[in-house]
Amino acid sequence: MSDLETPVGPMSPVTESANTDTPKTPNAPEPQEEALPIIECLCTAECTSVSGRSTLTYAIGRHPDQTLHLRIVSNSGGGMFCGDWASGDRIDALVAGGHELTSRSFHALHPGKSINTGGFVMSALRDLGLIRLNPENSRHHEHVEGMDFAQVALAALGKASTADAHGSKPHTSRKPRFPRPLPKGRD
């Protein structure tokens, strides 16, 4: 007899699991997911990818507990990426004293997500000035000594607000800007 022809008897595991429904309590509250606090986007900026083939837009945001975060917003090259926020504290822990940082170094920020994200985060951090190309090996980046994520993020926010106040473009390769509000009627 083949597996398809095996009779299912009244004591088989399939029948038992089908008949073991748990009684539902009509007034029992449904389990709710813990609401994550919303991170406020403070500004966005653009930079080139590590390969130089696309333009990336990244955002700097602030958590209600006042910690700063980074996320990738868009990629002109069309490659997939993870748009989740990465904590500045976790970024600092990854880059602190690093002299051989690669895109793979930043995969720990978004484990199990798109492999592109590590390289995109590295490009944004290079653009912010937290890391720079290692002069001994062009395939590696290194931490800029004495800098942390909060310092470079606040500097970028200062440039974004200055450029916005003067209505001019900054003198760097970055194009910081504040997020645009939605048009009326689009809530």
N, C-alpha and C positions, 0 to 999 in steps of 0.2 A: 504494500500500500504506500503511495507517495505522500509527501507532506500535505498536498492539497486535498487528499482524500481522507485524512485522519479525522475520525468523528470527534466532535466536541461533546463530551459527556457532562452531566450535571455537576460533577465535582472538579472539572478542569479549571485551571487558574483563570482562563479567559472568562468563563461563566461566573466565577466567584467575584472577579473584579467588576464585572458588569452589574452584578446584583448588590454590591456593597455601597450604596449611595449613603452619604452622611446626611442626616436630617438638617434642614436649613432652619435657622431661627429667624422668624420674620423681622424682629426688631434689632438684630445683631448689627453693629456698625461694620461697614466694609473697611478693610485695611486701606489706609491712605498712604501715599508716598510722601516722604518728608519733603516739604517745599524748600527748594534751594534759593538762597538769597540772590537777588538780581544784581549783577555787576553793571554799574553805570559806565557807559562808554564815554571817556573824556575827550579823546581825539583819535583821529586815524592819520596814517601816513603811508607813503608808497616807497618801495625800494625794488631793486632788481633781484631776481633769484640768484642763487649761487652760480648756476650755469649761464646766467645773463640772457636767457631766452624768453623770459617772461617778467612782467611787472606784478609785484605782490602788494596788496593792501593789508596793513595790519592795524590793530586797534590797541590802545592802552585804556584800561578800565580800572575803576575803583570799587572794591567790595564794601559793603556796609561797615565792616570792621576796619576800614581805611587802608587795607593792604592793596597794593597795585598788582594788576594782572595784564597779560598779553594774549592776544589771539590773532590768528590769521583770518582775514575777512574775505579776500578774493585773490584769484590768480588769473591773469590775462591769458596764460597758456592753456587753460582748461584742465589741468591736472587735478586730481582729487586731493583733498586735505581735510584735516579735522578742524572744525571751527570752534572747538571748546576753549575756554579760558585756561591759561597756565599761570599759576601763582608766581609772583616775583620772588618769593622765598625759595620755591623749588628751583627756579631758574638760577638764583644765586648759588644754591647748593651744588648745582651741576657745573657751573662755570668757575667757581672759586679756585683760583690757582691753576686752572687747566691750561696746558701748553699744547695738547694734541687733541683738540676738540674737532669732531666731525659731525656730520648730520646725524649719524647713528648715536652720538652722545645725547641728543635731544629727544630720542624716541621714548625715553623714560617719562617725559612729560605727558605723553598721550599713549600709554601702552595699548597695544592691540588695535590701534587706529591706522590711518593711512601712512605708509612709509614716507611719503613726500613731506609730511608735516615737519619732521625733524629738520630737514634742509631749509624749509620755509621759515621756521622759527630762527634757525641759525642766520639766515639772511636778514631778518628783522633785527636781531640782536647786533649784528655787524653794522647795520645802518644806524642803530641807536648809539653805537660806540662802546658797547659793553665787551665785545670781542673784536679781534682784528686778525688779519691773515698772519700766520706764523712765518717769520722771515726765513727760518731754516727749512721749512717744508711747505710748499704752496698748497698741499692737500689738507693741511691742518690749520685750525684757528687757535688763538690763545686769548685768555682773559686779559683785559686791560687792567693792569694792577691799580688798586685803589678805587676802582669803580664798582658799583653794585647796581642792581636793576632799578631801585628807587631813584638813584641819582640821575641815571640816563633817561628814565621815564619822565621825571620832573623837568629835566632840561628840554625834552621834546615838547612837553606841555607848555613850557614857557615860550618856546619858539612858535608853537601853534597859536597861542593867544596873541603874541606880538604880531605875527603875520596877519592874523584875522583883524586886529585893531588897526593896522596900517593899510590893510587892503592890498598888500603886496606879497609877492612870493618870497620865501626865504632864500638866502644865498647858498644853500646847500643842495645836494642832490635829492634830499627828502622833499616831499610835498605835503607837509602836515596840514590838516584841515579838520574842522569840527563836523560831526555828522549832521546831515541836513534834516530838518523836520519834515514830516510827512505832509503832503498837500492837504488842504482843507477837505473834509469829507472822507478821508482815509484814516480811520482810527485803528 
